[in-house]
Amino acid sequence: MLWQARDAEVARGLLRKAYELLKNKRRWTKDASAKNAAGEQTSPQERDAVKWCASGAINKFGWEEPETNNRHYVSMAEELLIQGIRDAEHLGEEYVTIPGVNDGPGGYRRIMRGFRQALGLTENGEPMVGPAMKIEGTITVGEAVTIELEKEVTKQGA
C-alpha cells in the first residue's frame, strides 16, 4: 500500500504527540493501555488517564480530533513506531509488537529510541538533519506499506 503524503504527515503528527507525552517517564506505563492516578486500568481517552503505554499514547491522540479520528491513522502511526524500533535495534524484518517491546525488558528505553528513530530525532530530541538536506527515496514500513519521499528539510535555527 502506498501512503499518500498527507496520510503520512498525519500519522507522524500522532507519533510526535505520543512521543512528547511520554518524554516524561512518569507518564509512561506498561501492562495496560492507560492507568489512572490510582494505578487502575482505564481507556487512553478517559480524562482520568495519567499514564499511557506507547500504543495507548498513540490511541489517545488518534481519536481526539475529527481529522485523526480514524483507525487508519492510528495504525499508520503504530507501523511507523514498529519500523522505528526495528531500525533502532537493527532487527531487520523480525516480528515486533509495540506491547511486546513496551512491556518487556528495557521497555521505556526501547520505546523512546523507536519513537526517536521513527521521527528522525537524535538522542537529545534534535532533528537528525543538517542545515539543509534533501530527502528522496522510499521507506518500507512493514510488509505492505511504502512511503515515497521527496522533500527538502531545513533545520530551524541553522
Secondary structure, 3 states (H helix, E strand, C coil): CECCHHHHHHHHHHHHHHHHHHCCHHHECCCCCEEECCCCECCCCCCCEEEECHHHHHHHHHCCCCCCCCHHHHHHHHHHHHHHHHHHCCCCCCCCCHHHHHCCCCHHHHHHHHHHHHHCECCCCCECCCCEEEEEEEEEECCCEEEEEEEEEECCCC
